[in-house]
Amino acid sequence: MVTAEHPVQGSNGSTVTPGPHPAPSRSAEDLAAQTSGTGRYVTGRVPGHELLSQPALKLARLLYGLPDLRPVRAQDESFARWRSAGDPLADALVARIKNGGGQQLRVQFEQALTDGVGSVEGAPEELVTFFQAVENVPYWIDPEKLERGSRVYQSVGADIMPVFAMGLAMSYLAEDANQVLLRSGDLHRKAARRAVETLTWVGEVTSPGALYPGEDGYRAAVRVRLTHGFMRSGIGQTPGWPESELPIHQGVYVATPILFSVMTIALSLAHGHFMTRRDRGAVLHLWRYVACLVGVAPELIAADEADQWRLAAVQMNHQIRLDDVTRASGRELGGALLRAYPDLFGLDPRNPREARTLNRVTAANTLIMHLLLGEKAATTLGFDNPRLSALLPVLRHAAVNVLRRAAAYAVPGGRRRFEDRQRAAAREVLVAAGLRVQADLTYHRAGGADS
């Protein structure tokens, strides 16, 4: 939890206090207007990001009944402050591991993950404080919503790979996150493995019943939270990293629930996997809890669908800059991901039949990205030269999925059987991909016991 009582160490060693900050300098007119509750500081909207003007996102707003998503000035300024905030609890635990805790503390961490921190004898304060936070199940958790959200989310079945691959590519529009990935080295060789590890993690945290303390999804979420702490600690000390910037800050953290909730819903719809308002609400509820576990500050956790879209809109303004710098890094990362498609989808480009399938998948994804994000953003990610000829296969595939789902839902008990089959298909796809790329699912690589 990010509060004023938990300062964060900046990359230059200075102390940065997240959470509530001193108000930025404002004019007397602004302050008077804020006090009256009718001024433009709390009602006047800042210009929305150009992505919000894309026809597909406008249509989504209309279909979902969303309000005006452009942030007001107060919201815009508030979000900007989170660039200086990390995850104090994880950072403190990482510092203890790196300064004397070592292997013993990592063993204690794993025991706490499985059996609870109360089972760890002689646990240091940093471990106890960290797990007291993650073991605390929020009052708003609705088990029925979590179950429904998990089943709906994984009911995309075998389409999980193209949907997640496009969602992952979208994350490369955020330049702050890109700079961290580009410093990981050996970008092209690691692209497929990194993608599969991320997508497998998403599969773990969205499995039914997986987020409760001690379960697989819970452990996966909490391990990633610690991994991000190790990455933040290490990257901030690398040569050339700007001393004034905090790597993997809260402004980057919020991308995970945004991309894998509302954007995944949109991409699933493009594949014919429709979701009712109740279904979408359950998916958002699921990712609300995931956000808690991975260390997103409570003030940045969306409560419902409108909240999540509003958060996405303000994050776009601060994290997505479609300029030459982002274009260079986005194309490098996106291009590496596209070149990893043979490994992701298990298709051999040397085999004529599989090569044709690979071309169809790439063409379909390219067209969908252009329709959803527009030409400028899509080409920033390396999705070039969309072909209208890909539209018919996309529509045909979507229509088949709509009919299959509708037919299953029309039969008593059919929805549950359909979701079970689809979830099994999704798992089969991810397991096969993990074996192909020899994915490391321990989450230890970024911060070993002796790091």
KOLFIKE-357094 format. One record per residue (C-alpha): residue in three letters; x, y, z. Coordinates in steps of 0.1 Angstrom, whole numbers, plus 2048, in hexadecimal, padded with zeros to 3 digits. Layout:
N
res,X,Y,Z
ALA,X,Y,Z
...
This chain:
451
res,X,Y,Z
MET,800,800,800
VAL,80E,822,7F6
THR,809,83C,811
ALA,81B,85A,81F
GLU,828,844,83B
HIS,83C,82E,823
PRO,856,842,811
VAL,866,834,7F1
GLN,88B,836,7E8
GLY,890,848,7C7
SER,8AA,83B,7AF
ASN,8C2,856,7BA
GLY,8BF,84C,7DF
SER,8A8,868,7E8
THR,888,862,7FB
VAL,868,866,7E7
THR,847,866,7F9
PRO,82A,857,7E5
GLY,805,85A,7EB
PRO,7F9,87C,7F6
HIS,810,897,7E9
PRO,811,8BD,7EE
ALA,7FA,8CD,7D5
PRO,80B,8DB,7B6
SER,80D,900,7B1
ARG,7EB,90F,7A7
SER,7DE,931,7A0
ALA,7C8,943,7B9
GLU,7AC,940,7A0
ASP,7B0,91A,79F
LEU,7B1,917,7C5
ALA,792,92C,7C9
ALA,780,918,7AE
GLN,78A,8F7,7BF
THR,77D,904,7E0
SER,75C,90D,7D1
GLY,759,8EB,7C1
THR,74F,8F9,7A0
GLY,770,904,790
ARG,782,8F6,773
TYR,79D,8E6,788
VAL,785,8CA,793
THR,76D,8CC,775
GLY,781,8D8,757
ARG,78F,8BB,743
VAL,7B1,8B9,733
PRO,7B4,8AE,70F
GLY,7AF,888,70B
HIS,7CB,872,6FC
GLU,7C8,86E,6D6
LEU,7C2,848,6DB
LEU,7A0,851,6EB
SER,795,860,6CA
GLN,799,83F,6B7
PRO,777,833,6AA
ALA,77A,811,6BB
LEU,77F,820,6DD
LYS,763,839,6D7
LEU,74D,81C,6CE
ALA,757,809,6EE
ARG,74F,828,703
LEU,72C,829,6F2
LEU,725,804,6F6
TYR,731,803,71A
GLY,71F,823,723
LEU,73E,833,730
PRO,741,858,73A
ASP,758,872,72C
LEU,77A,862,733
ARG,790,881,731
PRO,79F,888,753
VAL,799,8A9,764
ARG,7B8,8BD,76E
ALA,7B7,8B2,792
GLN,7B8,88D,787
ASP,7D3,893,76D
GLU,7EA,8A4,787
SER,7E3,889,7A1
PHE,7ED,86D,78A
ALA,80D,87E,780
ARG,81A,87C,7A4
TRP,81A,856,7A3
ARG,839,855,78C
SER,84D,85A,7AC
ALA,83C,83E,7BF
GLY,847,819,7BF
ASP,83B,7FE,7D6
PRO,849,805,7F9
LEU,841,7E3,808
ALA,851,7D0,7EC
ASP,86F,7E8,7EB
ALA,875,7E4,810
LEU,874,7BE,80E
VAL,88C,7BE,7F0
ALA,8A4,7D5,802
ARG,8A4,7BC,820
ILE,8AA,79E,809
LYS,8C7,7B0,7F7
ASN,8D6,7BC,818
GLY,8DA,79D,82D
GLY,8B9,78A,828
GLY,8C5,776,80A
GLN,8BB,752,804
GLN,8AB,74D,827
LEU,893,76A,822
ARG,889,75D,7FF
VAL,881,73B,80F
GLN,86C,74D,829
PHE,85B,761,80E
GLU,851,741,7FC
GLN,844,732,81D
ALA,830,751,824
LEU,822,74F,800
THR,815,72C,806
ASP,80D,72A,82B
GLY,809,74E,835
VAL,822,764,847
GLY,816,758,869
SER,826,737,862
VAL,849,747,85E
GLU,85C,746,87E
GLY,873,764,884
ALA,866,776,865
PRO,876,799,861
GLU,860,7B8,864
GLU,862,7BE,83E
LEU,854,79C,836
VAL,839,79E,850
THR,82E,7C1,844
PHE,82E,7B7,820
PHE,819,798,825
GLN,801,7A9,83D
ALA,7F8,7BF,820
VAL,7F4,7A4,805
GLU,7E2,78B,81C
ASN,7C9,7A5,825
VAL,7AA,79D,80F
PRO,798,7BE,808
TYR,775,7C2,815
TRP,767,7C7,7F1
ILE,772,7A5,7E4
ASP,754,792,7D7
PRO,75C,76D,7D2
GLU,740,768,7B9
LYS,74D,785,7A4
LEU,770,777,7A5
GLU,764,755,79A
ARG,74F,764,77E
GLY,76B,77B,773
SER,784,75E,771
ARG,76D,748,75D
VAL,763,763,745
TYR,787,76F,741
GLN,795,74C,738
SER,777,744,721
VAL,789,753,704
GLY,799,731,700
ALA,7B4,72C,6E6
ASP,7B0,751,6DC
ILE,7C2,759,6FC
MET,7E3,75A,6E9
PRO,7DB,775,6CE
VAL,7C6,789,6E8
PHE,7E2,789,701
ALA,7FD,78F,6E7
MET,7EC,7AE,6DB
GLY,7E5,7BA,6FE
LEU,80A,7B5,707
ALA,814,7C9,6E8
MET,7FE,7E6,6F3
SER,813,7E9,713
TYR,830,7F4,6FC
LEU,81F,815,6F7
ALA,82A,81F,71A
GLU,84D,82E,717
ASP,856,82C,73C
ALA,850,806,73C
ASN,862,802,71A
GLN,882,810,729
VAL,882,7F5,743
LEU,87C,7D9,72A
LEU,897,7E6,712
ARG,8B1,7E4,72E
SER,8AA,7BF,734
GLY,8C1,7B6,717
ASP,8BF,79C,6FB
LEU,89D,7A9,6F1
HIS,896,794,6D3
ARG,8A0,772,6E2
LYS,88B,77A,702
ALA,86C,787,6F1
ALA,859,766,6EE
ARG,863,75B,710
ARG,85A,77C,721
ALA,838,77C,70F
VAL,830,758,719
GLU,83A,75E,73D
THR,824,77D,73F
LEU,807,76B,72E
THR,80B,74C,744
TRP,80B,763,762
VAL,7EA,773,757
GLY,7DC,750,752
GLU,7E6,747,776
VAL,7D8,766,787
THR,7B7,763,774
SER,7B0,73E,77B
PRO,791,738,790
GLY,798,738,7B5
ALA,7BD,740,7AF
LEU,7C0,761,7C1
TYR,7B9,757,7E5
PRO,7D7,756,7FD
GLY,7ED,738,7F6
GLU,7DE,730,7D4
ASP,7F2,730,7B3
GLY,7E5,751,7A6
TYR,7EB,762,7C7
ARG,80E,755,7C9
ALA,815,760,7A4
ALA,808,783,7AB
VAL,81C,788,7CA
ARG,83C,77A,7BB
VAL,839,793,79E
ARG,835,7AF,7B8
LEU,856,7A5,7C7
THR,866,7A1,7A5
HIS,85C,7C4,79C
GLY,86D,7D0,7BC
PHE,88D,7BF,7B2
MET,88B,7CE,790
ARG,885,7F1,79D
SER,8A3,7ED,7B5
GLY,8BA,7E0,79A
ILE,8B0,7F6,77C
GLY,8B2,816,790
GLN,8D7,80F,795
THR,8E0,807,771
PRO,8F7,81F,75E
GLY,8E4,839,74A
TRP,8C3,836,75E
PRO,8B7,859,766
GLU,8BC,860,78B
SER,89B,874,78C
GLU,886,857,77F
LEU,878,83A,793
PRO,876,81A,77E
ILE,856,806,77E
HIS,843,820,791
GLN,81E,820,799
GLY,815,831,778
VAL,823,812,767
TYR,813,7FA,780
VAL,7F0,803,775
ALA,7F6,7F7,752
THR,7F2,7D3,75C
PRO,7CE,7D5,768
ILE,7C5,7EC,74C
LEU,7D4,7D7,730
PHE,7C8,7B6,73D
SER,7A5,7C1,746
VAL,794,7DB,730
MET,7AC,7D8,712
THR,7AA,7B2,714
ILE,784,7B4,715
ALA,785,7CA,6F5
LEU,79D,7B2,6E4
SER,788,794,6EE
LEU,76A,7A5,6DF
ALA,77C,7A9,6BE
HIS,780,783,6BE
GLY,75B,77E,6C5
HIS,75C,778,6EA
PHE,740,78E,6F6
MET,73C,797,71B
THR,71D,7A5,72C
ARG,720,7C3,743
ARG,71F,7AB,760
ASP,73B,796,751
ARG,750,7B5,74B
GLY,74A,7C1,76E
ALA,756,79F,77C
VAL,776,7A0,767
LEU,77D,7C3,774
HIS,777,7B7,798
LEU,790,79B,792
TRP,7AB,7B3,786
ARG,7A3,7CB,7A2
TYR,7AF,7B0,7BA
VAL,7CD,7A7,7A4
ALA,7D6,7CC,7A5
CYS,7D6,7CB,7CB
LEU,7EC,7AC,7CC
VAL,806,7B9,7B4
GLY,80B,7DA,7C7
VAL,7F6,7F4,7B4
ALA,7F0,811,7CC
PRO,7CC,810,7DA
GLU,7C5,832,7CC
LEU,7CD,825,7A9
ILE,7B7,806,7AA
ALA,797,809,795
ALA,776,7FF,7A6
ASP,762,7F9,786
GLU,763,7FA,760
ALA,75E,820,75D
ASP,77A,824,777
GLN,792,80E,764
TRP,78C,820,743
ARG,790,841,755
LEU,7B1,835,763
ALA,7BB,829,740
ALA,7B4,84C,732
VAL,7C9,85F,74C
GLN,7E5,845,748
MET,7E5,84B,723
ASN,7EB,870,728
HIS,809,869,73E
GLN,819,849,731
ILE,811,846,70C
ARG,824,85F,6F7
LEU,822,856,6D2
ASP,842,868,6CA
ASP,863,85E,6B9
VAL,871,84F,6DA
THR,853,839,6E0
ARG,851,830,6BC
ALA,875,823,6BC
SER,871,80F,6DD
GLY,84E,804,6D4
ARG,858,7F6,6B2
GLU,877,7E5,6C1
LEU,862,7D4,6DC
GLY,843,7CE,6C6
GLY,859,7C2,6A9
ALA,86A,7A9,6C0
LEU,848,79C,6CC
LEU,83B,798,6A8
ARG,85B,785,69F
ALA,853,76E,6BC
TYR,831,765,6AE
PRO,83E,743,6A1
ASP,848,739,6C4
LEU,829,748,6D4
PHE,810,737,6BC
GLY,824,717,6B6
LEU,827,71D,690
ASP,845,715,67B
PRO,84A,72F,660
ARG,85E,716,64C
ASN,83F,700,648
PRO,829,70F,62C
ARG,808,707,63D
GLU,813,714,65F
ALA,822,732,64E
ARG,800,73B,63F
THR,7F0,737,661
LEU,80A,74E,670
ASN,804,768,655
ARG,7DF,767,65C
VAL,7E4,76B,682
THR,7FC,788,67D
ALA,7E5,799,663
ALA,7C7,795,67A
ASN,7D9,7A4,698
THR,7E7,7C0,683
LEU,7C4,7CA,677
ILE,7B5,7C8,699
MET,7D1,7DE,6A8
HIS,7CB,7F8,68D
LEU,7A6,7F8,692
LEU,7A9,7FB,6B8
LEU,7C7,812,6BC
GLY,7C9,824,69A
GLU,7E6,824,681
LYS,7FE,83A,696
ALA,7FD,824,6B5
ALA,7FC,803,6A2
THR,81A,80B,68D
THR,82C,817,6AC
LEU,82A,7F3,6B8
GLY,836,7E5,696
PHE,813,7DA,689
ASP,818,7E7,666
ASN,805,7E4,646
PRO,7E2,7D9,651
ARG,7CF,7C6,636
LEU,7AA,7C9,631
SER,7AB,7A6,624
ALA,7B0,79B,648
LEU,78E,7A9,652
LEU,779,78D,645
PRO,78C,771,658
VAL,78B,787,677
LEU,765,78B,674
ARG,760,767,66B
HIS,774,75B,68A
ALA,761,774,6A0
ALA,73F,768,693
VAL,748,744,69A
ASN,751,74C,6BE
VAL,731,760,6C2
LEU,71C,743,6B6
ARG,72E,729,6CB
ARG,72B,73E,6EA
ALA,707,747,6E4
ALA,6FE,722,6DD
ALA,70F,717,6FD
TYR,6FE,732,713
ALA,6DC,728,705
VAL,6DE,705,714
PRO,6DA,6FF,73A
GLY,6FC,6FA,749
GLY,70B,701,727
ARG,71D,721,731
ARG,731,70F,74C
ARG,73B,6F2,735
PHE,745,70B,71A
GLU,75A,71E,732
ASP,76B,6FE,73F
ARG,774,6F4,71C
GLN,781,716,713
ARG,796,718,732
ALA,7A5,6F7,72B
ALA,7AD,702,707
ALA,7BD,722,715
ARG,7D3,70F,72D
GLU,7DE,6F7,712
VAL,7E9,714,6FC
LEU,7FD,724,718
VAL,80D,704,725
ALA,818,6FB,701
ALA,826,71E,6FC
GLY,839,71C,71D
LEU,849,6FB,713
ARG,853,709,6F1
VAL,865,727,6FF
GLN,871,717,720
ALA,860,731,734
ASP,86C,738,758
LEU,84D,73A,76E
THR,85F,73E,78F
TYR,860,764,78D
HIS,883,762,79D
ARG,898,76D,77F
ALA,896,792,786
GLY,89F,78F,7AA
GLY,8B0,76F,7B6
ALA,8B6,767,7DA
ASP,8D9,776,7D9
SER,8D0,794,7C4
